[in-house]
Amino acid sequence: MIARAATLKVRTDRMDEIVQYYNDCIFPVVSQKQGFRGGCLLTDRKTGDCLAVGYWDAEDQALADERDGQFKERISTILEYVLSPPVWRIYDVSLKS
């Protein structure tokens, strides 16, 4: 299993909106993708720091999501809430409970 994680800096006055957007528009779409096994959004409402994590069976499945046209649309919508664009990284999931 791998995790694809994005770090981003959200405008603190828009934090509730980005959480709602992830809940309503991002996770429902991504959850339909082959190999997706769940995710979470971690937020610091004081600083605007966010960490979005998605768990996938394999790296190629996570990367296939990035090549999907819907991905670009989702990211362009996020940009209105953020101070800097997301930075993506891939990790091996070494331990998950």
N, C-alpha and C positions, 0 to 999 in steps of 0.2 A: 504494500500500500504506500502511496505517496501523498504528500500534501502540497497543494499549490497555494502559496500565501501572498497576499498583497498588503504592503504597508502604504498608508496614505494619511495625509494631514487634512482634516475636515474643518471647515469654518465652524467654530463652536456654536454660533447662532443657528446653524443648519443641521446640527447633530440629530435631532429628532427626525428630520426629514430624510436623512441618509439611512438611518436605521429602518424607517418605514419603507424606503425604496428597496433596500436589500430584502426585507421581509416580503414585500408585495411583488417585486419585479425581478430580482436577481435569483434568489434561492428557488422560487417555483420553476423558473426556466431551466436553471442548471440541474435541478434535481431530476429532470427528465432525460439528461444526457447519459449515454452509455458509460458505465464505470464510476459514476458519481456515487459516493457513499455518505454524504452529509457534509456539514460545514458549520462554521460559527463566525460571528462578527464580534470582535472585542473592541471596546471603545473606552477612551479616557475623555470624559466630557469637559474636564478642566483644560486640557491641552489641545484637544482635537485629534490626538493620535488614534488611529484605527488600524486593526489588523484583521483582514478577512482571510479565512482559511477554508479551503475545500479539500475534502478527502476523496481520493480516486484510487481505483484498482491499479492503474498503470500510468506512467508519465505520458505515453502517447495519447491516452484518452483525455488527459487534462490539456495537453497541447492542442488536440483536435478542437476543443471548445474555443480556444483562442483564435483559431482559424475560421470559426463560424462567423457569418455576417452579423448575427445577433450579438456577439461579443462586442464588436466595435460600437454597435448602437448602445449597449448597456454602459460601456465606458464613456461614451460621449455625453450621456445623461449625467453620469457621476461628476463630470468635470465642473458642473455648475455649483457643486457643493464643496469642492476641495480647494485647498491652497496650493497643492502640488499634485501632479498625476500619480496614480498608483505605481509602485515598483513591485514587480512580480518575481518570485523565487520558487523553486521546486525543492522539496525536502523529502527524504525517506522518513516514513513513520516508523521509528524504532520502538516506540512503546505507546500504547493507547489502551485506556481502560474502559 
